[in-house]
């Protein structure tokens, strides 16, 4: 027997109703603060009892305030069977305004949730009679029961709490229905538990949320759900995010992906904020020979700490990565594992700064020499118009100066491949600027302006339409 109150939360002047039918007010608990009162009732159930039958407070109370019915529930473990639990729920009818209350049971449900052979509702009894298990009946039988109620109740309660937390829900029906509808959620959780991959539990939540977004009902296989081999899924589930695992598998294949992931976790870590770093290190590591991989891992996880005072593998990788980038751009060989990493990095940085202008020019020329860039060059059918491609950064600077606009600021974007800039000229006078053109990555001529950002004339637009058609480009309506 328990007693319950007639409000959503117990207040110091609340009326309480016991399941024996007695109504009463509680004695003062040395506080008039509503929140503190409710908390004291929950934390000290033995101090407050029904004056009629002695029932304690706690476990059951009214779901909504000022209504004539309430639901009481309890969770029971099955003796000797840790893989099952029973949730009992009674819907009662009462009159909270009356002095003496007659409580009548309107309906009762007994729901058995089992872990084996698969997670789900095994049986529902309605008023003592077994009924067919459907999603709607699960909702009714388990409604208004908080997920936290399952805490401490065997493997079923533990899994439901974890999956519910990953799905950002405190609803038992939603959690149970999700696992039943998408069995791979159970597979993911069991894989996580078997392998004890507790490096970063948040990563397991990511796997579960991804599953909800892309699964078909009834699918249990992680391989079919995520396109990952079972061995790889078992190895990395719960240790890195699904995004990283799928990328590594597609990039390196099943044979190398697991090795690369293990190395990347040791050096870069498994936080989602390190995704780019993860991919950069993984690509670098995969490109090495077997002997070089072993040497690099010893270098980053041990040698730089012991001999160079860099105590973090991630910090060492950041320095090494920057050093290698500068060497590549200066077209000089990089030492795989420098004996003095910081010194080698500082020397490379000094030399890089000295030849930075030369590097920029070389990178720009490399970008404009690409086939898709050179293909923009064109001459109209009537021979009156021509499209020229810049050869060096100075060509864009000169174009901006003569056209009185800011095309020179696009040099960096051209070098990075974000867009292609070219020039419309009269074929009879190719040195005289007419329009400056910008082609985006999706092959659209999105900008075409003349001197002081003037719009194109009708004749110039006709020439551009002929050019874009010939080069399979599109022409923005405004430009």
C-alpha positions as CSV (number, residue, x, y, z in Angstrom):
1,X,0.0,0.0,0.0
2,X,1.1,3.5,-0.8
3,X,-0.4,6.9,-0.6
4,X,-0.3,9.6,-3.2
5,X,-1.0,13.3,-3.6
6,X,-3.5,15.3,-5.6
7,X,-1.0,17.6,-7.4
8,X,1.8,17.0,-9.9
9,X,4.2,17.7,-7.0
10,X,3.7,17.4,-3.2
11,X,3.3,20.8,-1.5
12,X,3.4,21.5,2.2
13,X,-0.4,21.9,2.2
14,X,-1.3,19.2,-0.3
15,X,-4.1,16.7,0.3
16,X,-2.9,13.1,0.2
17,X,-4.9,10.0,-0.7
18,X,-3.9,6.5,0.4
19,X,-4.8,3.4,-1.6
20,X,-6.7,2.3,1.5
21,X,-9.2,5.2,0.8
22,X,-8.0,7.6,3.6
23,X,-7.4,11.3,2.8
24,X,-5.2,13.4,5.0
25,X,-2.7,16.3,5.2
26,X,0.8,15.6,6.1
27,X,2.5,17.1,9.2
28,X,5.0,19.9,8.9
29,X,8.4,18.7,7.6
30,X,10.2,21.8,8.7
31,X,10.0,23.5,5.3
32,X,7.3,25.4,3.3
33,X,9.3,25.4,0.1
34,X,7.4,23.2,-2.3
35,X,10.4,21.7,-4.1
36,X,12.1,20.9,-0.7
37,X,8.9,19.3,0.6
38,X,8.6,17.0,-2.3
39,X,12.3,16.1,-2.1
40,X,12.0,15.4,1.7
41,X,9.0,13.1,1.1
42,X,10.9,11.1,-1.5
43,X,14.2,10.9,0.5
44,X,12.5,10.0,3.9
45,X,9.6,7.7,3.0
46,X,9.8,5.9,6.4
47,X,9.1,9.2,8.3
48,X,5.7,9.9,6.7
49,X,3.0,7.2,6.7
50,X,-0.7,7.0,6.2
51,X,-2.4,7.6,9.6
52,X,-5.0,4.8,8.8
53,X,-3.0,1.9,7.4
54,X,0.7,3.0,7.8
55,X,1.5,2.9,4.1
56,X,4.6,4.9,3.1
57,X,5.0,7.6,0.5
58,X,7.1,6.8,-2.5
59,X,6.8,4.7,-5.6
60,X,3.3,5.7,-6.7
61,X,1.6,9.0,-7.1
62,X,-0.9,10.7,-9.3
63,X,0.3,11.4,-12.8
64,X,-1.8,14.6,-13.3
65,X,-3.3,17.1,-10.9
66,X,-7.0,17.5,-10.1
67,X,-8.2,14.5,-12.1
68,X,-10.5,11.6,-11.0
69,X,-8.1,8.8,-12.1
70,X,-4.5,7.9,-11.7
71,X,-2.1,5.1,-12.6
72,X,0.1,3.2,-10.2
73,X,3.0,1.1,-11.4
74,X,5.7,-1.2,-10.1
75,X,8.7,-2.9,-11.7
76,X,9.5,-6.5,-10.6
77,X,12.5,-8.7,-11.4
78,X,11.8,-12.3,-12.4
79,X,13.5,-14.4,-9.7
80,X,16.5,-16.3,-11.1
81,X,16.1,-14.7,-14.5
82,X,18.1,-11.5,-15.0
83,X,17.0,-11.2,-18.7
84,X,13.4,-10.5,-17.9
85,X,11.4,-7.9,-15.9
86,X,7.7,-7.3,-15.3
87,X,6.0,-3.9,-15.3
88,X,2.7,-3.8,-13.5
89,X,0.3,-0.9,-14.0
90,X,-3.1,-0.2,-12.4
91,X,-5.4,2.5,-13.5
92,X,-7.6,3.6,-10.6
93,X,-10.7,5.8,-10.3
94,X,-11.1,8.1,-7.3
95,X,-12.6,11.4,-6.2
96,X,-9.8,13.6,-4.8
97,X,-12.3,16.2,-3.5
98,X,-14.1,13.9,-1.2
99,X,-13.2,13.5,2.5
100,X,-13.3,9.7,2.3
101,X,-12.3,8.2,-1.0
102,X,-13.4,5.0,-2.5
103,X,-10.7,3.8,-4.9
104,X,-11.8,1.5,-7.7
105,X,-9.5,-0.4,-10.1
106,X,-10.5,0.4,-13.6
107,X,-7.9,-1.5,-15.6
108,X,-4.7,-3.4,-15.0
109,X,-1.7,-4.3,-17.2
110,X,1.2,-6.6,-16.7
111,X,3.9,-6.3,-19.3
112,X,6.9,-8.7,-19.5
113,X,10.0,-7.4,-21.3
114,X,12.6,-10.0,-22.2
115,X,16.2,-9.6,-23.3
116,X,16.5,-13.0,-25.0
117,X,16.3,-14.3,-27.7
118,X,15.8,-10.7,-28.8
119,X,14.9,-7.6,-26.9
120,X,11.2,-6.8,-26.8
121,X,7.8,-7.2,-25.1
122,X,7.2,-10.9,-24.6
123,X,3.7,-10.8,-23.1
124,X,1.0,-8.3,-22.1
125,X,-1.8,-9.2,-19.6
126,X,-4.8,-6.9,-19.6
127,X,-7.0,-7.5,-16.5
128,X,-5.3,-10.8,-16.1
129,X,-6.0,-12.0,-19.7
130,X,-3.1,-12.4,-22.2
131,X,-3.6,-10.1,-25.2
132,X,-1.8,-9.8,-28.5
133,X,1.4,-7.7,-28.4
134,X,1.1,-4.7,-30.8
135,X,2.9,-1.4,-30.8
136,X,-0.3,0.4,-29.8
137,X,-0.9,-1.9,-26.8
138,X,2.7,-1.4,-25.7
139,X,2.0,2.3,-25.7
140,X,-1.1,1.9,-23.6
141,X,0.4,-0.6,-21.2
142,X,3.5,1.4,-20.5
143,X,2.3,5.0,-20.9
144,X,3.0,7.5,-18.2
145,X,5.9,5.4,-16.8
146,X,9.3,7.2,-16.7
147,X,12.3,5.4,-18.2
148,X,14.3,5.9,-14.9
149,X,11.9,3.5,-13.3
150,X,13.9,0.7,-14.9
151,X,17.1,1.6,-13.2
152,X,18.7,-1.2,-11.3
153,X,16.5,-3.9,-12.9
154,X,18.8,-6.3,-14.6
155,X,20.2,-6.3,-18.1
156,X,16.8,-5.3,-19.6
157,X,16.7,-2.1,-17.5
158,X,20.3,-1.3,-18.2
159,X,19.9,-1.6,-22.0
160,X,16.7,0.3,-22.1
161,X,18.2,3.2,-20.1
162,X,21.2,3.3,-22.4
163,X,19.3,3.2,-25.7
164,X,16.7,5.6,-24.4
165,X,19.4,8.1,-23.4
166,X,21.0,7.8,-26.8
167,X,17.6,8.5,-28.4
168,X,17.0,11.5,-26.1
169,X,13.8,10.1,-24.7
170,X,12.6,9.3,-21.2
171,X,9.6,7.3,-22.5
172,X,9.6,3.5,-21.9
173,X,7.2,2.8,-24.8
174,X,9.3,4.8,-27.3
175,X,12.5,3.1,-26.2
176,X,11.1,-0.4,-26.3
177,X,9.3,0.1,-29.6
178,X,12.4,1.5,-31.2
179,X,14.5,-1.5,-30.2
180,X,11.8,-3.9,-31.4
181,X,11.3,-2.0,-34.7
182,X,15.1,-1.6,-35.3
183,X,16.8,-4.7,-33.9
184,X,20.2,-3.4,-34.9
185,X,20.0,-1.1,-31.9
186,X,20.1,-4.2,-29.7
187,X,23.0,-5.5,-31.9
188,X,25.0,-2.3,-31.4
189,X,24.4,-2.3,-27.7
190,X,25.3,-6.0,-27.3
191,X,28.5,-5.5,-29.4
192,X,29.4,-2.6,-27.1
193,X,28.8,-4.6,-24.0
194,X,30.7,-7.8,-25.2
195,X,33.8,-5.8,-26.3
196,X,33.7,-3.5,-23.3
197,X,34.7,-0.6,-25.5
198,X,34.1,2.1,-22.9
199,X,36.7,4.6,-24.3
200,X,34.0,7.1,-25.2
201,X,30.3,6.1,-24.5
202,X,29.2,9.2,-26.5
203,X,30.4,7.5,-29.6
204,X,28.0,4.6,-29.1
205,X,25.2,7.1,-28.8
206,X,26.3,8.5,-32.2
207,X,26.0,5.0,-33.7
208,X,22.5,4.5,-32.3
209,X,21.3,7.9,-33.5
210,X,22.8,7.1,-37.0
211,X,20.9,3.8,-37.0
212,X,17.6,5.6,-36.4
213,X,18.2,7.8,-39.4
214,X,18.9,5.2,-42.0
215,X,17.5,1.7,-41.1
216,X,14.7,-0.3,-42.5
217,X,12.4,-2.0,-39.9
218,X,13.5,-5.4,-38.8
219,X,17.2,-5.1,-39.8
220,X,19.5,-6.6,-37.2
221,X,22.8,-6.8,-39.1
222,X,25.3,-4.0,-38.5
223,X,27.0,-4.9,-41.8
224,X,23.8,-4.3,-43.7
225,X,22.9,-1.3,-41.6
226,X,26.2,0.5,-42.0
227,X,28.0,-1.3,-44.8
228,X,30.8,-2.4,-42.5
229,X,32.2,-5.9,-42.1
230,X,31.2,-7.6,-38.8
231,X,34.8,-7.9,-37.6
232,X,35.4,-4.1,-38.1
233,X,32.1,-3.2,-36.5
234,X,32.9,-5.3,-33.5
235,X,36.3,-3.8,-33.2
236,X,35.4,-0.1,-33.4
237,X,31.8,0.1,-32.2
238,X,31.6,2.5,-29.3
239,X,35.2,3.6,-29.7
240,X,35.0,6.1,-32.6
241,X,32.1,7.7,-34.3
242,X,30.2,5.9,-37.1
243,X,31.2,8.7,-39.5
244,X,34.9,7.9,-39.0
245,X,34.5,4.2,-39.2
246,X,32.6,4.4,-42.5
247,X,35.1,6.8,-44.0
248,X,38.1,4.6,-43.1
249,X,36.4,1.5,-44.5
250,X,35.6,3.2,-47.8
251,X,39.0,4.8,-48.0
252,X,41.3,1.9,-47.1
253,X,39.2,-1.3,-47.4
254,X,38.6,-4.0,-44.7
255,X,42.2,-5.2,-44.6
256,X,43.8,-1.9,-43.6
257,X,40.9,0.1,-42.1
258,X,41.1,-1.5,-38.6
259,X,44.9,-1.0,-38.4
260,X,44.5,2.6,-39.4
261,X,41.7,3.3,-37.0
262,X,43.7,1.8,-34.1
263,X,46.7,4.0,-34.9
264,X,44.6,7.1,-35.3
265,X,42.9,6.6,-31.9
266,X,46.3,6.3,-30.2
267,X,47.6,9.5,-31.8
268,X,44.7,11.8,-32.5
269,X,42.1,10.4,-30.1
270,X,38.4,9.7,-30.7
271,X,36.7,13.0,-30.2
272,X,34.3,14.1,-33.0
273,X,36.0,17.6,-33.0
274,X,39.1,15.9,-34.3
275,X,37.5,14.5,-37.4
276,X,39.7,16.4,-39.9
277,X,42.8,15.5,-37.9
278,X,41.7,11.9,-37.8
279,X,41.3,11.7,-41.6
280,X,44.6,13.5,-42.2
281,X,46.6,11.2,-39.9
282,X,44.8,8.1,-41.2
283,X,45.7,9.0,-44.8
284,X,49.3,9.7,-43.9
285,X,49.6,6.5,-42.0
286,X,48.0,4.3,-44.7
287,X,50.5,5.6,-47.2
288,X,53.5,4.3,-45.3
289,X,55.1,0.9,-45.5
290,X,54.6,-1.6,-42.7
291,X,58.1,-0.8,-41.3
292,X,57.4,3.0,-41.5
293,X,54.1,2.6,-39.7
294,X,55.7,0.9,-36.8
295,X,58.5,3.5,-36.7
296,X,56.1,6.4,-36.8
297,X,53.9,5.0,-34.0
298,X,56.9,4.5,-31.7
299,X,58.1,8.0,-32.6
300,X,54.8,9.8,-31.9
301,X,53.7,7.8,-28.8
302,X,57.0,7.4,-27.1
303,X,60.2,9.0,-28.6
304,X,59.0,12.6,-28.8
305,X,57.9,12.4,-25.2
306,X,61.0,10.8,-23.8
307,X,63.7,12.5,-25.9
308,X,62.0,15.8,-27.1
309,X,59.7,16.8,-24.3
310,X,56.5,16.7,-26.4
311,X,54.2,14.8,-24.0
312,X,51.1,14.5,-26.3
313,X,51.0,12.3,-29.4
314,X,48.4,14.7,-30.8
315,X,50.7,17.8,-30.3
316,X,53.6,15.9,-31.9
317,X,51.4,15.0,-34.9
318,X,50.3,18.6,-35.3
319,X,53.9,19.8,-35.5
320,X,54.9,16.9,-37.8
321,X,51.9,17.5,-40.1
322,X,52.7,21.2,-40.5
323,X,56.4,20.5,-41.1
324,X,55.5,18.0,-43.8
325,X,53.0,20.4,-45.4
326,X,55.7,23.1,-45.7
327,X,58.2,20.6,-47.2
328,X,55.7,19.5,-49.8
329,X,54.9,23.1,-50.9
330,X,58.6,23.9,-51.0
331,X,59.2,20.7,-53.0
332,X,61.9,19.5,-50.6
333,X,62.0,16.0,-49.0
334,X,60.7,15.7,-45.5
335,X,62.3,13.6,-42.8
336,X,59.9,10.9,-41.6
337,X,60.8,11.1,-37.9
338,X,63.0,14.1,-37.2
339,X,65.4,13.7,-34.3
340,X,64.5,17.3,-33.3
341,X,61.0,17.9,-34.5
342,X,60.5,21.4,-33.1
343,X,63.9,22.6,-34.6
344,X,63.2,21.0,-38.0
345,X,59.7,22.6,-38.0
346,X,61.1,26.1,-37.1
347,X,63.8,25.8,-39.8
348,X,61.2,24.8,-42.4
349,X,58.9,27.6,-41.3
350,X,61.7,30.2,-41.7
351,X,62.5,28.9,-45.2
352,X,58.9,28.7,-46.1
353,X,58.4,32.3,-45.2
354,X,61.3,33.4,-47.4
355,X,60.0,31.6,-50.5
356,X,56.2,32.1,-49.8
357,X,55.7,34.5,-52.7
358,X,57.4,32.0,-55.0
359,X,55.2,29.2,-53.6
360,X,52.0,31.2,-54.2
361,X,53.0,31.9,-57.8
362,X,53.8,28.2,-58.4
363,X,50.5,27.0,-56.8
364,X,48.5,29.6,-58.9
365,X,50.2,28.4,-62.1
366,X,49.5,24.8,-61.2
367,X,45.8,25.6,-60.7
368,X,45.3,27.5,-64.0
369,X,47.2,24.8,-65.9
370,X,44.6,22.2,-64.9
371,X,42.7,20.8,-67.8
372,X,39.3,22.0,-66.6
373,X,40.7,25.5,-66.3
374,X,42.5,25.6,-69.7
375,X,39.3,24.2,-71.3
376,X,37.7,27.6,-70.6
377,X,39.7,29.2,-73.4
378,X,37.5,29.9,-76.5
379,X,36.9,31.8,-79.7
380,X,33.5,32.6,-81.0
381,X,32.2,31.1,-84.3
382,X,32.3,34.5,-86.0
383,X,35.8,35.1,-84.7
384,X,34.9,38.4,-83.0
385,X,35.1,37.2,-79.3
386,X,37.7,35.3,-77.3
387,X,38.1,34.0,-73.8
388,X,41.5,34.2,-72.2
389,X,42.8,32.3,-69.2
390,X,45.3,34.0,-66.8
391,X,48.8,32.6,-66.6
392,X,50.1,34.2,-63.4
393,X,48.7,36.1,-60.5
394,X,49.9,39.4,-62.0
395,X,47.4,38.9,-64.8
396,X,44.5,39.1,-62.3
397,X,46.1,42.1,-60.5
398,X,46.3,43.9,-63.8
399,X,42.8,43.0,-64.8
400,X,41.5,44.4,-61.5
401,X,43.5,47.6,-61.9
402,X,42.3,48.2,-65.5
403,X,38.7,47.2,-64.8
404,X,38.5,49.1,-61.5
405,X,37.2,46.1,-59.5
406,X,38.5,43.6,-56.9
407,X,39.2,40.5,-58.9
408,X,42.7,40.4,-57.5
409,X,41.3,39.3,-54.2
410,X,40.2,36.1,-55.9
411,X,43.8,34.9,-56.4
412,X,43.6,32.7,-53.3
413,X,40.3,31.2,-54.3
414,X,41.7,30.3,-57.7
415,X,44.7,28.7,-56.2
416,X,42.5,26.6,-53.9
417,X,40.2,25.6,-56.8
418,X,37.2,27.3,-55.4
419,X,36.5,29.1,-58.7
420,X,38.1,29.9,-62.1
421,X,38.6,33.4,-63.4
422,X,39.0,34.3,-67.1
423,X,38.6,37.3,-69.4
424,X,36.3,38.1,-72.3
425,X,38.1,40.2,-74.9
426,X,37.5,41.3,-78.5
427,X,39.5,39.0,-80.8
428,X,40.8,42.0,-82.7
429,X,42.1,43.7,-79.5
430,X,42.9,40.9,-77.0
431,X,44.9,43.2,-74.7
432,X,41.9,45.4,-74.0
433,X,39.7,44.2,-71.1
434,X,36.0,43.8,-71.8
435,X,34.4,41.6,-69.1
436,X,35.9,39.7,-66.2
437,X,34.3,36.2,-65.7
438,X,34.1,33.9,-62.7
439,X,33.1,30.2,-63.0
440,X,32.1,28.4,-59.8
441,X,32.8,24.8,-58.8
442,X,29.4,23.7,-60.1
443,X,30.3,25.1,-63.6
444,X,28.2,28.2,-63.5
445,X,29.5,31.5,-64.8
446,X,28.2,33.4,-61.8
447,X,30.0,36.7,-62.3
448,X,30.6,38.7,-65.5
449,X,31.2,42.4,-65.1
450,X,33.0,45.2,-67.0
451,X,34.7,48.4,-66.0
452,X,33.7,49.6,-62.5
453,X,31.4,46.5,-62.2
454,X,29.1,47.5,-65.1
455,X,26.7,44.9,-66.4
456,X,27.2,43.1,-69.7
457,X,25.7,44.5,-72.9
458,X,23.3,42.4,-74.9
459,X,26.0,41.7,-77.5
460,X,28.4,40.5,-74.8
461,X,25.7,38.3,-73.2
462,X,25.1,36.6,-76.6
463,X,28.8,35.9,-76.8
464,X,28.8,34.5,-73.2
465,X,25.7,32.3,-74.0
466,X,27.6,30.8,-77.0
467,X,30.7,30.2,-74.9
468,X,28.8,28.6,-72.0
469,X,26.9,26.3,-74.3
470,X,30.1,25.2,-76.1
471,X,31.8,24.5,-72.7
472,X,28.8,22.9,-71.1
473,X,28.5,25.7,-68.5
474,X,25.5,27.6,-67.2
475,X,25.2,31.4,-67.2
476,X,23.8,33.1,-64.1
477,X,20.8,35.4,-65.0
478,X,22.2,38.4,-63.1
479,X,26.0,37.9,-63.2
